[in-house]
């Protein structure tokens, strides 16, 4: 069992938790992920590690409450326990040898982008960060990104905060101004990552993306997280989660990610908690 030692609501739909997991905290690196289960009958859900404290033995996760499992996790509080918390899984972000990088985050994907920005900075790179949100109300981790970067650009789709426009607007401006990068790392919704890659491709800038396909076991055995990269089948859990974005088959990725969307919506709407049902029967 793994204890929730801190809980913080970053906005109405996004929650931060620190989980007591000293063995994972000891080995975790930016770009890696964990898989959690709330109880023995729950689904296995992957979440990229948003931070870690080796001294305290805690691992930070940040998640959006959109499906049944993440809503159930968000209902737990400090002092509660979850059944499983496995990791670190996947390959860490390669940060060595870069002079200047640009980290691009979109929405809740910014939580994943933050540790990578920090890791690039700690490795000696000059770091530009571009983060994008739909509007001011859902902005998260602004101060943390400022501390982890040399230049931070905040974009909102509606112009209610920061600069008006998508993250690709700012990225295009920087590239056209002559800004040169050894690496661009994009993390966020799949369409956003796809268009970041389309933006960098004409400039010949190597661009990595952190992929989030459907995943079950996290060890490469189930094949659920397979993606096509450069015409070859890769498994995000063991070969990634970061890949060369210019080689990713984004159309296939988006199609596979939507496979269970109808089922997930049905479960979210019609699920009945067994304990609540038993309580109602006892009251009768």
Helices and strands as residue ranges (DSSP letters): E 2-9, E 14-20, H 22-27, E 33-37, E 45-48, E 51-53, E 58-64, H 68-74, E 81-82, E 84-89, E 100-106, G 107-109, H 110-122, E 126-133, G 136-138, H 142-147, E 151-156, E 163-164, H 167-176, E 183-187, H 190-201, E 207-210, E 226-229, E 232-235, H 236-239, E 242-244, G 245-247, H 250-257, H 261-270, H 274-283
